[in-house]
Amino acid sequence: MFSNKMFKAIFILLCFVSLSLAQSGNKVGVGIAIVDIQQFFEMIISQGSGMTATLTLPIEMSPSFRIEPEFGYFRASVENKNAVTQTETVTNWRIGAGLFPQKTYDKFVLYYGARIGYISQTQTDEVNGSKEEATTTGFYIAPAIGGEHFLSDHFSLGGEAQLTIASLSSEREGSDYEQSILLLNTRGLVFFRFYF
């Protein structure tokens, strides 16, 4: 299986190759995916969910194909003060790319394909200075279909439906605890994209 460093290196190389190929006048943009706010709160209690707000870099390689590198980051910290002080912190990030054949109809683009990537989540529990840390990492693939409508030459509004499959492993620092997790999740996204 890929290591963290190897996956990051492949992703960065993919971004640079994509950007260099897109220099021939094809569309390059930046986007953000809006997700249900409930998913943010679920992450605190559902370790390894890997669902964060996502920034994307849509690159039209040709009129019939796009690649869309993506990055998501989330951090939450909750402090409870009773007889003892307890702090729970969850840090989650994801990095990946979408590969999509596409079809253009005037001001509407229909695309289909899959997003693939790597998820990492760290959950730290601290009680009166004593700290425990659990780390969950793994890969995801999300077959997807989506569309975007161009409101102008540079701005589009879109939607996407995904079936996300994630294979993760979870470990606790300083113990032999190890857990394998297989997640299956449907997800709907709203995208705002700006093209240069």
C-alpha positions in Angstrom: 0.0 0.0 0.0 1.1 3.6 -0.7 2.8 5.6 2.1 1.6 9.1 3.0 4.7 10.7 1.4 4.4 8.7 -1.8 0.7 9.6 -2.2 1.4 13.3 -1.6 4.3 13.2 -4.1 2.0 11.6 -6.8 -0.7 14.2 -6.1 1.6 17.2 -6.4 3.1 15.7 -9.6 -0.4 15.2 -11.0 -1.3 18.9 -10.2 1.9 20.2 -11.9 1.4 18.0 -15.0 -2.2 19.0 -15.2 -1.4 22.7 -15.0 1.3 22.5 -17.6 -1.0 20.6 -20.0 -3.7 23.2 -19.4 -1.5 26.1 -20.6 -2.8 25.6 -24.2 -5.8 27.8 -23.5 -8.1 25.3 -21.8 -10.2 26.4 -18.8 -8.5 26.3 -15.4 -10.4 27.4 -12.3 -10.9 27.2 -8.6 -13.9 25.9 -6.8 -15.5 25.0 -3.5 -17.8 22.2 -2.6 -20.6 23.1 -0.1 -21.7 20.1 2.1 -24.3 19.6 4.7 -23.1 21.3 7.9 -24.3 18.3 9.9 -21.4 16.3 8.5 -19.0 18.6 10.3 -20.5 17.7 13.7 -20.7 14.0 12.8 -17.0 14.0 12.3 -16.5 14.6 16.0 -18.3 11.4 16.9 -17.7 9.4 13.8 -14.0 8.9 13.5 -12.6 8.5 10.0 -15.6 9.8 8.1 -13.2 11.9 6.0 -15.9 14.3 4.8 -14.7 17.8 4.9 -15.3 21.0 3.0 -13.4 20.7 -0.3 -11.4 23.1 -2.4 -11.0 22.1 -6.0 -8.9 23.0 -9.0 -10.9 22.2 -12.1 -8.8 21.8 -15.2 -10.3 21.2 -18.6 -7.7 19.0 -20.4 -9.9 18.9 -23.6 -13.5 19.7 -24.4 -14.4 16.1 -23.5 -12.2 15.5 -20.3 -11.4 17.3 -17.1 -9.2 16.6 -14.1 -10.0 18.1 -10.7 -7.4 18.0 -7.9 -9.0 18.5 -4.5 -8.0 19.3 -0.9 -10.1 19.4 2.2 -9.3 20.4 5.8 -11.2 20.4 9.0 -10.3 21.0 12.7 -12.6 21.1 15.7 -11.8 21.3 19.4 -14.3 20.8 22.2 -13.5 21.6 25.9 -15.6 20.3 28.8 -15.1 21.6 32.3 -16.6 19.6 35.1 -14.7 18.0 38.0 -11.9 17.5 35.4 -11.0 19.4 32.2 -11.4 17.3 29.1 -10.4 18.5 25.6 -11.2 16.6 22.4 -9.6 17.8 19.1 -10.3 16.3 15.7 -8.1 17.2 12.7 -9.1 15.9 9.3 -7.6 16.4 5.9 -8.0 14.8 2.5 -6.2 15.1 -0.8 -7.2 13.6 -4.1 -8.3 14.2 -7.7 -11.4 13.7 -9.8 -11.1 12.2 -13.3 -14.1 13.0 -15.5 -15.1 12.6 -19.1 -17.6 15.4 -19.9 -20.1 16.6 -22.4 -20.9 20.2 -23.1 -24.4 21.5 -24.0 -24.3 25.2 -24.7 -23.9 26.6 -21.1 -24.3 23.3 -19.3 -21.6 20.7 -18.7 -22.4 17.1 -17.7 -19.5 15.0 -16.3 -19.2 11.5 -14.8 -16.3 9.5 -13.4 -14.7 9.1 -10.0 -12.8 11.0 -7.3 -9.9 9.1 -5.6 -7.8 10.2 -2.8 -6.2 9.9 0.7 -7.8 10.7 4.1 -6.1 11.3 7.4 -7.8 12.1 10.7 -6.3 12.5 14.1 -8.4 12.6 17.3 -6.7 13.7 20.5 -8.3 13.4 24.0 -6.7 15.3 26.8 -7.9 14.9 30.4 -6.0 16.9 33.1 -2.8 16.9 31.1 -2.9 13.1 30.1 -3.2 12.8 26.4 -4.4 9.9 24.1 -4.2 10.1 20.3 -5.9 8.0 17.7 -5.0 8.3 14.0 -7.2 7.1 11.1 -5.8 7.0 7.6 -6.7 5.4 4.3 -7.9 5.8 0.7 -11.3 6.6 -0.9 -12.9 6.3 -4.3 -16.1 8.0 -5.1 -17.9 7.3 -8.4 -19.7 10.5 -9.2 -22.0 12.2 -11.7 -22.4 15.9 -11.8 -23.2 19.0 -13.9 -22.5 22.7 -13.9 -24.4 25.6 -15.4 -22.3 28.6 -16.6 -23.9 31.8 -15.3 -21.2 33.7 -17.1 -17.9 32.9 -19.0 -16.1 32.7 -15.7 -18.6 31.5 -13.1 -20.6 28.3 -12.8 -23.0 26.7 -10.3 -23.1 22.9 -10.1 -24.2 19.8 -8.3 -22.7 16.4 -7.9 -23.9 13.0 -6.5 -21.3 10.6 -5.1 -21.1 7.1 -3.7 -18.0 7.2 -1.5 -16.2 4.1 -0.6 -13.3 4.4 1.9 -10.9 1.8 3.3 -9.3 3.0 6.5 -7.2 1.8 9.4 -7.2 3.3 12.9 -4.4 3.1 15.5 -4.0 4.4 19.0 -0.7 5.9 20.1 1.2 3.7 22.6 -1.0 0.6 22.3 -1.5 -2.4 20.1 -5.0 -1.3 19.2 -5.7 -1.4 15.4 -9.0 -1.3 13.6 -9.9 -1.7 10.0 -12.8 0.4 8.8 -14.8 0.2 5.5 -17.2 3.1 4.9 -19.9 3.4 2.3 -21.6 6.8 2.0 -23.8 8.6 -0.5 -23.2 12.4 -0.7 -24.6 15.3 -2.5 -22.5 18.4 -3.1 -23.1 21.9 -4.4 -20.2 23.5 -6.3 -19.3 27.1 -7.0 -16.5 27.3 -9.5 -14.6 30.3 -10.9 -12.7 29.9 -14.2 -9.8 32.2 -15.2 
